[in-house]
């Protein structure tokens, strides 16, 4: 599968991510010469992940937190485009849904821009309640081990793609959007937040 993603190195919310078929398409990227960009080959995702929406690389956002000498997984959600967009970012119209401790999707997916809830993917019809993330144990091992190398970082939101051969770490985010979990649950899990981030003053 050909194609590349190019992303402004200081961008956020998926607003400066572009898909190109080849290097000749770089001329279409706005402000290309003014900023620093990251160019990445398009990932071939696991067929199960592609079954949600083959137009986007449907990734996981796995948040890890340093807890004394251990690294804990705070929360995880799956992101997917619901149309023909190549971007799964929830701030660009995609949906997200919580992933349970066993790798199964929990509850309904939410489109945060509109507040709409979905029990199945609106494009593919895949029922979220019947979906399990492939290589789930390997995903957890990957992000926990990656965080262990960041000695002075309290929490990281990792973007993880699932390939046919296992999980692939895309990037780590220091600003991983703490507001998403309450929006998915309908309320903030205060006890969990206070355990890892302290009580709000």
N, C-alpha and C positions, 0 to 999 in steps of 0.2 A: 504494500500500500504506500503510495507516494504522498508527498505533501509535507509542509513544515508549519510550525507555529512560531510566531515572533512576538515577543512581549517586551514592553518597556520595563527596564530593570527596576524602576521605582514605582511602577504602576500598581493599582489595586482595584478590587471589585470587578475584575474582568473587563474593564473599560478600554484597556490598551493592549488587548490580545488580538492578533490577526492571523488568519489562516491563508497560506499561499501554496500554490501548486508547485512552483519552481522558483529559482533565484531571480528570474526575469520579473516576477511579480513584486519584487521588493520596491520597485519604483512607485508602486501604488500606496505605500505606507506613508502616512502623514508625518512630518517632522523627523524623518528617518536620519538625516544628517545632524540634527540638533541634539539628539538624545543617545543614550547607550541602551542597546537592545540585547535580548537573549534569543538565539535562534535554536529551535529544537526540532528534531525529526518527529513526525507524527507517530504516535504509539499505536501498535496493533493490540487491541484489547481482547480480553477473554470473550469467547462467544456468549457466555452467560451475561456478561456486562453489556455487550453489544445488543443483546435481545431487548434491553430497555429502550435504547435509541441508538442506532448505528451511526447517526450523523455527528454525535459528539463522543469524546472520550469521557465516559461516566466515571468520575473519580470518587474516592473517599476523602473526607477531611477527618483525620484522626488526631485528637488533641491529647498530648502527653504532658504530665505534670511531675516535677521533681518533688518527692515526698521523703525528706530525709536522705537516706542512702539509696532509696529505690526510685524507680520511674513507674508511675501509674498511668493507665489510660483513663482520662477524665470523661471523654465522650467521643462518639463517632457518628457522622452522618454521611449519607450517600448523596451525591449531586448528579443531576441529569438534565440535559436539555429536553424541552418538550416539543420542539419544532425542528426546523432544518438548520438551526444554529450549530456551529462547531464548538461553541463555548457552553460548558455546563454550569457556569457561575450563577448563583442564585440572584445576584444583583443585576443580572442581564436577562432575567426572565425565566431561568431554569427553576427546577423544583429540588427540594431536599427532604430527606426522611431519616430518622434516627436508625442506627444499627444497634441491635441488642448484643449482649455479651456472648451470645452463641453465633453471631454473624447473620442472624435473620433480621429482616427489616421490621420496624416496630411502628404500629399506628398508621397514620395517613401521611402522604407526602404533602408538602406545602409549597405554594408559589408565593414567596415573601412579598413580591411587588404588588400582588393583588389580594393576598389573604386566602386564595382559593385552596381547597383541600381535595386530594385525589386518593381514591382507594386503589386505582390502577393507573398505569401510565397512559396519558391521553392520546399518545401517538401509536404505541405498540399494543396497548391493551394488557400488558403484563400486570398481573395482580401483585401488588407490593407485599401482601401478607404471605405469599407463597415463594418469595424471593430470598435466597441465601447468598451471601457474598462468597465467591470462590477464594480458596487459599486464606481463609480468615485467620487461622493460627499463625501463618507465615506473615500476614500483615502486622499482627500485634508484635511479633518478634522483631520485625524490621524497624518499626518506629521506636520501640523501646531501646533497642541497641543504638539507633542513630542518636537519640537524645542523650544517651550516656556519654557521648563524646562532646557534648555541649555543657561544660562543667558549671558555668555561671548563669545558665538560662533556666528560668523557672518553668515556663510552659511554651509549647510549640504546637502550632496547628499544621500537621503534615498533609500534603496532598499526595495521594497514592493511587496509581493506576494499577489495574489487574490485567496482566498479559496472559497469554496461553501457558506461560511457563512459571508464573508466580507474580508477586507484587513488585511494582517498580516505583521507587521514590521520585516524585516530580520536584517537589520543593518543600521547604519548611517556612512557616509564617509566624513571626512574633506577634502580629496583630491578626488573630484568627477569628475575630467577631464573636465575642462572648454573648451577644444578644440573640444569636440564632437558637440556642437550646431552649430558652424560655418561650420563644415563638413556636417552636415545634411541640413543646409540652403543654403550652397554655399557661404555664407558670414557671417561675424560677425555682430550681431545686436548691433552696437556700442552704440546707445542711451540707450538701455536697460542695457548694461554692465556698462556704465558710471553712470547710475542712482544708481546702487547697489554697484559698486566696484570702482567708481571714474575714472577719466581720466588717461590714460596711460601716464606716464612721460617719 
